[in-house]
Amino acid sequence: MSIFYDPHSKKPLAWTYILFIAIPVVLFLAIYLYGQRKVQMLPEDTQANSVFE
C-alpha cells in the first residue's frame, strides 16, 4: 500500500492534495519574505536612488 495513493478507490489520498498545494505556497512565501527582508536591510539612500533617470 502506498502512502500517497489508495488502490481500492484508485484515487490519491485526501491529505496529498493539501500537501502538494501547500508546498508551492510555502515556497512562494519564503522567497517573498526573504526578498522583503533583504530590501529592508539596504541603506536608505540606496532605496531612493535605485531608479535610473
PDB file of N, H, CA, C and O in Angstrom:
ATOM      1  N   MET A   1       0.832  -1.181   0.000  1.00  0.00           N
ATOM      2  CA  MET A   1       0.000   0.000   0.000  1.00  0.00           C
ATOM      3  C   MET A   1       0.880   1.250   0.000  1.00  0.00           C
ATOM      4  O   MET A   1       1.883   1.321   0.710  1.00  0.00           O
ATOM      5  N   SER A   2       0.488   2.220  -0.802  1.00  0.00           N
ATOM      6  H   SER A   2      -0.326   2.162  -1.379  1.00  0.00           H
ATOM      7  CA  SER A   2       1.226   3.457  -0.930  1.00  0.00           C
ATOM      8  C   SER A   2       0.731   4.485   0.095  1.00  0.00           C
ATOM      9  O   SER A   2      -0.420   4.443   0.530  1.00  0.00           O
ATOM     10  N   ILE A   3       1.616   5.396   0.464  1.00  0.00           N
ATOM     11  H   ILE A   3       2.550   5.429   0.110  1.00  0.00           H
ATOM     12  CA  ILE A   3       1.200   6.443   1.400  1.00  0.00           C
ATOM     13  C   ILE A   3       0.535   7.609   0.672  1.00  0.00           C
ATOM     14  O   ILE A   3      -0.064   8.468   1.318  1.00  0.00           O
ATOM     15  N   PHE A   4       0.628   7.661  -0.680  1.00  0.00           N
ATOM     16  H   PHE A   4       1.115   6.963  -1.205  1.00  0.00           H
ATOM     17  CA  PHE A   4       0.021   8.730  -1.464  1.00  0.00           C
ATOM     18  C   PHE A   4      -1.234   8.297  -2.207  1.00  0.00           C
ATOM     19  O   PHE A   4      -2.038   9.144  -2.597  1.00  0.00           O
ATOM     20  N   TYR A   5      -1.418   7.006  -2.410  1.00  0.00           N
ATOM     21  H   TYR A   5      -0.765   6.318  -2.094  1.00  0.00           H
ATOM     22  CA  TYR A   5      -2.456   6.509  -3.321  1.00  0.00           C
ATOM     23  C   TYR A   5      -3.236   5.370  -2.671  1.00  0.00           C
ATOM     24  O   TYR A   5      -2.662   4.487  -2.035  1.00  0.00           O
ATOM     25  N   ASP A   6      -4.539   5.409  -2.840  1.00  0.00           N
ATOM     26  H   ASP A   6      -5.006   6.127  -3.356  1.00  0.00           H
ATOM     27  CA  ASP A   6      -5.403   4.345  -2.318  1.00  0.00           C
ATOM     28  C   ASP A   6      -5.783   3.426  -3.479  1.00  0.00           C
ATOM     29  O   ASP A   6      -6.544   3.837  -4.354  1.00  0.00           O
ATOM     30  N   PRO A   7      -5.277   2.204  -3.510  1.00  0.00           N
ATOM     31  CA  PRO A   7      -5.559   1.324  -4.649  1.00  0.00           C
ATOM     32  C   PRO A   7      -7.021   0.872  -4.730  1.00  0.00           C
ATOM     33  O   PRO A   7      -7.489   0.504  -5.808  1.00  0.00           O
ATOM     34  N   HIS A   8      -7.735   0.895  -3.627  1.00  0.00           N
ATOM     35  H   HIS A   8      -7.355   1.195  -2.752  1.00  0.00           H
ATOM     36  CA  HIS A   8      -9.136   0.462  -3.655  1.00  0.00           C
ATOM     37  C   HIS A   8     -10.019   1.480  -4.353  1.00  0.00           C
ATOM     38  O   HIS A   8     -10.862   1.108  -5.171  1.00  0.00           O
ATOM     39  N   SER A   9      -9.842   2.756  -4.046  1.00  0.00           N
ATOM     40  H   SER A   9      -9.158   3.058  -3.382  1.00  0.00           H
ATOM     41  CA  SER A   9     -10.655   3.784  -4.691  1.00  0.00           C
ATOM     42  C   SER A   9     -10.009   4.319  -5.959  1.00  0.00           C
ATOM     43  O   SER A   9     -10.631   5.074  -6.706  1.00  0.00           O
ATOM     44  N   LYS A  10      -8.754   3.926  -6.203  1.00  0.00           N
ATOM     45  H   LYS A  10      -8.249   3.313  -5.595  1.00  0.00           H
ATOM     46  CA  LYS A  10      -7.981   4.357  -7.367  1.00  0.00           C
ATOM     47  C   LYS A  10      -7.878   5.880  -7.454  1.00  0.00           C
ATOM     48  O   LYS A  10      -7.976   6.469  -8.530  1.00  0.00           O
ATOM     49  N   LYS A  11      -7.677   6.497  -6.289  1.00  0.00           N
ATOM     50  H   LYS A  11      -7.597   6.019  -5.415  1.00  0.00           H
ATOM     51  CA  LYS A  11      -7.511   7.944  -6.189  1.00  0.00           C
ATOM     52  C   LYS A  11      -6.402   8.246  -5.191  1.00  0.00           C
ATOM     53  O   LYS A  11      -6.100   7.423  -4.327  1.00  0.00           O
ATOM     54  N   PRO A  12      -5.795   9.422  -5.307  1.00  0.00           N
ATOM     55  CA  PRO A  12      -4.839   9.830  -4.274  1.00  0.00           C
ATOM     56  C   PRO A  12      -5.565  10.059  -2.946  1.00  0.00           C
ATOM     57  O   PRO A  12      -6.751  10.387  -2.919  1.00  0.00           O
ATOM     58  N   LEU A  13      -4.841   9.884  -1.868  1.00  0.00           N
ATOM     59  H   LEU A  13      -3.877   9.618  -1.890  1.00  0.00           H
ATOM     60  CA  LEU A  13      -5.426  10.131  -0.559  1.00  0.00           C
ATOM     61  C   LEU A  13      -5.687  11.627  -0.382  1.00  0.00           C
ATOM     62  O   LEU A  13      -5.032  12.449  -1.022  1.00  0.00           O
ATOM     63  N   ALA A  14      -6.636  11.983   0.481  1.00  0.00           N
ATOM     64  H   ALA A  14      -7.168  11.314   1.001  1.00  0.00           H
ATOM     65  CA  ALA A  14      -7.076  13.372   0.631  1.00  0.00           C
ATOM     66  C   ALA A  14      -5.951  14.282   1.097  1.00  0.00           C
ATOM     67  O   ALA A  14      -5.861  15.421   0.638  1.00  0.00           O
ATOM     68  N   TRP A  15      -5.093  13.817   1.993  1.00  0.00           N
ATOM     69  H   TRP A  15      -5.166  12.892   2.366  1.00  0.00           H
ATOM     70  CA  TRP A  15      -4.049  14.691   2.520  1.00  0.00           C
ATOM     71  C   TRP A  15      -2.978  15.021   1.495  1.00  0.00           C
ATOM     72  O   TRP A  15      -2.245  15.996   1.664  1.00  0.00           O
ATOM     73  N   THR A  16      -2.872  14.221   0.425  1.00  0.00           N
ATOM     74  H   THR A  16      -3.467  13.429   0.288  1.00  0.00           H
ATOM     75  CA  THR A  16      -1.866  14.529  -0.588  1.00  0.00           C
ATOM     76  C   THR A  16      -2.241  15.767  -1.393  1.00  0.00           C
ATOM     77  O   THR A  16      -1.358  16.494  -1.849  1.00  0.00           O
ATOM     78  N   TYR A  17      -3.534  16.018  -1.575  1.00  0.00           N
ATOM     79  H   TYR A  17      -4.251  15.428  -1.204  1.00  0.00           H
ATOM     80  CA  TYR A  17      -3.951  17.248  -2.251  1.00  0.00           C
ATOM     81  C   TYR A  17      -3.488  18.462  -1.446  1.00  0.00           C
ATOM     82  O   TYR A  17      -2.941  19.418  -1.996  1.00  0.00           O
ATOM     83  N   ILE A  18      -3.714  18.405  -0.150  1.00  0.00           N
ATOM     84  H   ILE A  18      -4.158  17.628   0.297  1.00  0.00           H
ATOM     85  CA  ILE A  18      -3.316  19.518   0.722  1.00  0.00           C
ATOM     86  C   ILE A  18      -1.801  19.700   0.694  1.00  0.00           C
ATOM     87  O   ILE A  18      -1.311  20.826   0.610  1.00  0.00           O
ATOM     88  N   LEU A  19      -1.068  18.605   0.763  1.00  0.00           N
ATOM     89  H   LEU A  19      -1.466  17.690   0.831  1.00  0.00           H
ATOM     90  CA  LEU A  19       0.389  18.673   0.764  1.00  0.00           C
ATOM     91  C   LEU A  19       0.929  19.310  -0.506  1.00  0.00           C
ATOM     92  O   LEU A  19       1.766  20.211  -0.441  1.00  0.00           O
ATOM     93  N   PHE A  20       0.459  18.851  -1.659  1.00  0.00           N
ATOM     94  H   PHE A  20      -0.221  18.120  -1.711  1.00  0.00           H
ATOM     95  CA  PHE A  20       1.012  19.331  -2.920  1.00  0.00           C
ATOM     96  C   PHE A  20       0.497  20.709  -3.314  1.00  0.00           C
ATOM     97  O   PHE A  20       1.042  21.323  -4.232  1.00  0.00           O
ATOM     98  N   ILE A  21      -0.525  21.205  -2.654  1.00  0.00           N
ATOM     99  H   ILE A  21      -0.967  20.706  -1.908  1.00  0.00           H
ATOM    100  CA  ILE A  21      -0.933  22.603  -2.816  1.00  0.00           C
ATOM    101  C   ILE A  21      -0.134  23.480  -1.856  1.00  0.00           C
ATOM    102  O   ILE A  21       0.226  24.605  -2.202  1.00  0.00           O
ATOM    103  N   ALA A  22       0.143  22.983  -0.669  1.00  0.00           N
ATOM    104  H   ALA A  22      -0.150  22.069  -0.388  1.00  0.00           H
ATOM    105  CA  ALA A  22       0.846  23.775   0.338  1.00  0.00           C
ATOM    106  C   ALA A  22       2.326  23.967  -0.003  1.00  0.00           C
ATOM    107  O   ALA A  22       2.888  25.009   0.336  1.00  0.00           O
ATOM    108  N   ILE A  23       2.961  23.025  -0.645  1.00  0.00           N
ATOM    109  H   ILE A  23       2.505  22.179  -0.921  1.00  0.00           H
ATOM    110  CA  ILE A  23       4.392  23.138  -0.951  1.00  0.00           C
ATOM    111  C   ILE A  23       4.695  24.378  -1.808  1.00  0.00           C
ATOM    112  O   ILE A  23       5.580  25.145  -1.429  1.00  0.00           O
ATOM    113  N   PRO A  24       4.016  24.620  -2.936  1.00  0.00           N
ATOM    114  CA  PRO A  24       4.327  25.822  -3.712  1.00  0.00           C
ATOM    115  C   PRO A  24       3.979  27.116  -2.977  1.00  0.00           C
ATOM    116  O   PRO A  24       4.673  28.122  -3.126  1.00  0.00           O
ATOM    117  N   VAL A  25       2.908  27.093  -2.185  1.00  0.00           N
ATOM    118  H   VAL A  25       2.344  26.276  -2.064  1.00  0.00           H
ATOM    119  CA  VAL A  25       2.528  28.290  -1.433  1.00  0.00           C
ATOM    120  C   VAL A  25       3.606  28.634  -0.409  1.00  0.00           C
ATOM    121  O   VAL A  25       3.980  29.799  -0.273  1.00  0.00           O
ATOM    122  N   VAL A  26       4.100  27.648   0.299  1.00  0.00           N
ATOM    123  H   VAL A  26       3.796  26.702   0.188  1.00  0.00           H
ATOM    124  CA  VAL A  26       5.144  27.881   1.300  1.00  0.00           C
ATOM    125  C   VAL A  26       6.438  28.352   0.626  1.00  0.00           C
ATOM    126  O   VAL A  26       7.109  29.247   1.140  1.00  0.00           O
ATOM    127  N   LEU A  27       6.788  27.765  -0.502  1.00  0.00           N
ATOM    128  H   LEU A  27       6.243  27.038  -0.919  1.00  0.00           H
ATOM    129  CA  LEU A  27       7.989  28.202  -1.221  1.00  0.00           C
ATOM    130  C   LEU A  27       7.854  29.644  -1.699  1.00  0.00           C
ATOM    131  O   LEU A  27       8.800  30.422  -1.582  1.00  0.00           O
ATOM    132  N   PHE A  28       6.694  30.010  -2.234  1.00  0.00           N
ATOM    133  H   PHE A  28       5.925  29.378  -2.329  1.00  0.00           H
ATOM    134  CA  PHE A  28       6.466  31.379  -2.681  1.00  0.00           C
ATOM    135  C   PHE A  28       6.583  32.350  -1.516  1.00  0.00           C
ATOM    136  O   PHE A  28       7.240  33.384  -1.639  1.00  0.00           O
ATOM    137  N   LEU A  29       5.955  32.034  -0.389  1.00  0.00           N
ATOM    138  H   LEU A  29       5.421  31.194  -0.289  1.00  0.00           H
ATOM    139  CA  LEU A  29       6.023  32.919   0.775  1.00  0.00           C
ATOM    140  C   LEU A  29       7.450  33.040   1.301  1.00  0.00           C
ATOM    141  O   LEU A  29       7.870  34.127   1.696  1.00  0.00           O
ATOM    142  N   ALA A  30       8.188  31.958   1.311  1.00  0.00           N
ATOM    143  H   ALA A  30       7.847  31.074   0.989  1.00  0.00           H
ATOM    144  CA  ALA A  30       9.563  32.004   1.794  1.00  0.00           C
ATOM    145  C   ALA A  30      10.425  32.904   0.913  1.00  0.00           C
ATOM    146  O   ALA A  30      11.206  33.704   1.428  1.00  0.00           O
ATOM    147  N   ILE A  31      10.294  32.784  -0.402  1.00  0.00           N
ATOM    148  H   ILE A  31       9.660  32.135  -0.821  1.00  0.00           H
ATOM    149  CA  ILE A  31      11.071  33.628  -1.309  1.00  0.00           C
ATOM    150  C   ILE A  31      10.644  35.086  -1.189  1.00  0.00           C
ATOM    151  O   ILE A  31      11.489  35.981  -1.177  1.00  0.00           O
ATOM    152  N   TYR A  32       9.342  35.328  -1.099  1.00  0.00           N
ATOM    153  H   TYR A  32       8.656  34.601  -1.109  1.00  0.00           H
ATOM    154  CA  TYR A  32       8.834  36.697  -0.981  1.00  0.00           C
ATOM    155  C   TYR A  32       9.311  37.355   0.313  1.00  0.00           C
ATOM    156  O   TYR A  32       9.785  38.491   0.296  1.00  0.00           O
ATOM    157  N   LEU A  33       9.187  36.653   1.417  1.00  0.00           N
ATOM    158  H   LEU A  33       8.802  35.730   1.431  1.00  0.00           H
ATOM    159  CA  LEU A  33       9.595  37.227   2.699  1.00  0.00           C
ATOM    160  C   LEU A  33      11.102  37.422   2.774  1.00  0.00           C
ATOM    161  O   LEU A  33      11.567  38.379   3.394  1.00  0.00           O
ATOM    162  N   TYR A  34      11.870  36.537   2.156  1.00  0.00           N
ATOM    163  H   TYR A  34      11.492  35.760   1.652  1.00  0.00           H
ATOM    164  CA  TYR A  34      13.323  36.704   2.101  1.00  0.00           C
ATOM    165  C   TYR A  34      13.672  37.969   1.326  1.00  0.00           C
ATOM    166  O   TYR A  34      14.540  38.731   1.751  1.00  0.00           O
ATOM    167  N   GLY A  35      13.017  38.199   0.210  1.00  0.00           N
ATOM    168  H   GLY A  35      12.312  37.580  -0.135  1.00  0.00           H
ATOM    169  CA  GLY A  35      13.258  39.396  -0.576  1.00  0.00           C
ATOM    170  C   GLY A  35      12.883  40.661   0.178  1.00  0.00           C
ATOM    171  O   GLY A  35      13.599  41.660   0.111  1.00  0.00           O
ATOM    172  N   GLN A  36      11.766  40.626   0.896  1.00  0.00           N
ATOM    173  H   GLN A  36      11.185  39.814   0.951  1.00  0.00           H
ATOM    174  CA  GLN A  36      11.354  41.786   1.678  1.00  0.00           C
ATOM    175  C   GLN A  36      12.366  42.101   2.776  1.00  0.00           C
ATOM    176  O   GLN A  36      12.645  43.269   3.048  1.00  0.00           O
ATOM    177  N   ARG A  37      12.912  41.068   3.403  1.00  0.00           N
ATOM    178  H   ARG A  37      12.685  40.120   3.182  1.00  0.00           H
ATOM    179  CA  ARG A  37      13.910  41.280   4.449  1.00  0.00           C
ATOM    180  C   ARG A  37      15.193  41.874   3.866  1.00  0.00           C
ATOM    181  O   ARG A  37      15.815  42.738   4.484  1.00  0.00           O
ATOM    182  N   LYS A  38      15.591  41.407   2.668  1.00  0.00           N
ATOM    183  H   LYS A  38      15.086  40.705   2.167  1.00  0.00           H
ATOM    184  CA  LYS A  38      16.792  41.949   2.035  1.00  0.00           C
ATOM    185  C   LYS A  38      16.602  43.421   1.666  1.00  0.00           C
ATOM    186  O   LYS A  38      17.537  44.210   1.798  1.00  0.00           O
ATOM    187  N   VAL A  39      15.415  43.800   1.209  1.00  0.00           N
ATOM    188  H   VAL A  39      14.655  43.159   1.102  1.00  0.00           H
ATOM    189  CA  VAL A  39      15.138  45.194   0.861  1.00  0.00           C
ATOM    190  C   VAL A  39      15.208  46.071   2.103  1.00  0.00           C
ATOM    191  O   VAL A  39      15.740  47.179   2.045  1.00  0.00           O
ATOM    192  N   GLN A  40      14.687  45.601   3.208  1.00  0.00           N
ATOM    193  H   GLN A  40      14.254  44.701   3.256  1.00  0.00           H
ATOM    194  CA  GLN A  40      14.707  46.395   4.433  1.00  0.00           C
ATOM    195  C   GLN A  40      16.127  46.557   4.977  1.00  0.00           C
ATOM    196  O   GLN A  40      16.399  47.516   5.698  1.00  0.00           O
ATOM    197  N   MET A  41      17.023  45.648   4.649  1.00  0.00           N
ATOM    198  H   MET A  41      16.801  44.868   4.063  1.00  0.00           H
ATOM    199  CA  MET A  41      18.391  45.734   5.149  1.00  0.00           C
ATOM    200  C   MET A  41      19.262  46.682   4.318  1.00  0.00           C
ATOM    201  O   MET A  41      20.363  47.033   4.740  1.00  0.00           O
ATOM    202  N   LEU A  42      18.777  47.102   3.134  1.00  0.00           N
ATOM    203  H   LEU A  42      17.882  46.817   2.791  1.00  0.00           H
ATOM    204  CA  LEU A  42      19.538  48.036   2.312  1.00  0.00           C
ATOM    205  C   LEU A  42      19.612  49.398   2.994  1.00  0.00           C
ATOM    206  O   LEU A  42      18.694  49.774   3.723  1.00  0.00           O
ATOM    207  N   PRO A  43      20.697  50.144   2.766  1.00  0.00           N
ATOM    208  CA  PRO A  43      20.747  51.509   3.297  1.00  0.00           C
ATOM    209  C   PRO A  43      19.635  52.367   2.677  1.00  0.00           C
ATOM    210  O   PRO A  43      19.211  52.119   1.549  1.00  0.00           O
ATOM    211  N   GLU A  44      19.172  53.364   3.415  1.00  0.00           N
ATOM    212  H   GLU A  44      19.517  53.565   4.332  1.00  0.00           H
ATOM    213  CA  GLU A  44      18.020  54.157   2.993  1.00  0.00           C
ATOM    214  C   GLU A  44      18.281  54.913   1.689  1.00  0.00           C
ATOM    215  O   GLU A  44      17.384  54.996   0.851  1.00  0.00           O
ATOM    216  N   ASP A  45      19.483  55.466   1.492  1.00  0.00           N
ATOM    217  H   ASP A  45      20.212  55.398   2.173  1.00  0.00           H
ATOM    218  CA  ASP A  45      19.755  56.227   0.280  1.00  0.00           C
ATOM    219  C   ASP A  45      19.833  55.330  -0.961  1.00  0.00           C
ATOM    220  O   ASP A  45      19.590  55.801  -2.071  1.00  0.00           O
ATOM    221  N   THR A  46      20.163  54.067  -0.793  1.00  0.00           N
ATOM    222  H   THR A  46      20.361  53.684   0.109  1.00  0.00           H
ATOM    223  CA  THR A  46      20.214  53.142  -1.919  1.00  0.00           C
ATOM    224  C   THR A  46      18.812  52.864  -2.443  1.00  0.00           C
ATOM    225  O   THR A  46      18.621  52.707  -3.649  1.00  0.00           O
ATOM    226  N   GLN A  47      17.840  52.803  -1.558  1.00  0.00           N
ATOM    227  H   GLN A  47      17.995  52.931  -0.579  1.00  0.00           H
ATOM    228  CA  GLN A  47      16.458  52.557  -1.977  1.00  0.00           C
ATOM    229  C   GLN A  47      15.926  53.720  -2.801  1.00  0.00           C
ATOM    230  O   GLN A  47      15.226  53.496  -3.789  1.00  0.00           O
ATOM    231  N   ALA A  48      16.238  54.963  -2.422  1.00  0.00           N
ATOM    232  H   ALA A  48      16.806  55.146  -1.620  1.00  0.00           H
ATOM    233  CA  ALA A  48      15.711  56.140  -3.108  1.00  0.00           C
ATOM    234  C   ALA A  48      16.338  56.320  -4.484  1.00  0.00           C
ATOM    235  O   ALA A  48      15.680  56.827  -5.392  1.00  0.00           O
ATOM    236  N   ASN A  49      17.592  55.919  -4.661  1.00  0.00           N
ATOM    237  H   ASN A  49      18.127  55.507  -3.923  1.00  0.00           H
ATOM    238  CA  ASN A  49      18.297  56.135  -5.912  1.00  0.00           C
ATOM    239  C   ASN A  49      18.353  54.878  -6.777  1.00  0.00           C
ATOM    240  O   ASN A  49      19.216  54.779  -7.649  1.00  0.00           O
ATOM    241  N   SER A  50      17.473  53.934  -6.563  1.00  0.00           N
ATOM    242  H   SER A  50      16.772  54.014  -5.854  1.00  0.00           H
ATOM    243  CA  SER A  50      17.545  52.687  -7.307  1.00  0.00           C
ATOM    244  C   SER A  50      16.971  52.821  -8.720  1.00  0.00           C
ATOM    245  O   SER A  50      17.235  51.969  -9.568  1.00  0.00           O
ATOM    246  N   VAL A  51      16.181  53.885  -8.992  1.00  0.00           N
ATOM    247  H   VAL A  51      15.967  54.577  -8.303  1.00  0.00           H
ATOM    248  CA  VAL A  51      15.604  54.069 -10.322  1.00  0.00           C
ATOM    249  C   VAL A  51      16.551  54.977 -11.122  1.00  0.00           C
ATOM    250  O   VAL A  51      16.921  56.064 -10.680  1.00  0.00           O
ATOM    251  N   PHE A  52      16.928  54.492 -12.312  1.00  0.00           N
ATOM    252  H   PHE A  52      16.627  53.609 -12.671  1.00  0.00           H
ATOM    253  CA  PHE A  52      17.814  55.273 -13.160  1.00  0.00           C
ATOM    254  C   PHE A  52      17.019  56.377 -13.871  1.00  0.00           C
ATOM    255  O   PHE A  52      15.879  56.172 -14.287  1.00  0.00           O
ATOM    256  N   GLU A  53      17.637  57.526 -13.997  1.00  0.00           N
ATOM    257  H   GLU A  53      18.563  57.693 -13.659  1.00  0.00           H
ATOM    258  CA  GLU A  53      16.943  58.649 -14.661  1.00  0.00           C
ATOM    259  C   GLU A  53      17.352  58.747 -16.108  1.00  0.00           C
ATOM    260  O   GLU A  53      16.876  59.626 -16.826  1.00  0.00           O
TER     261      GLU A  53
END
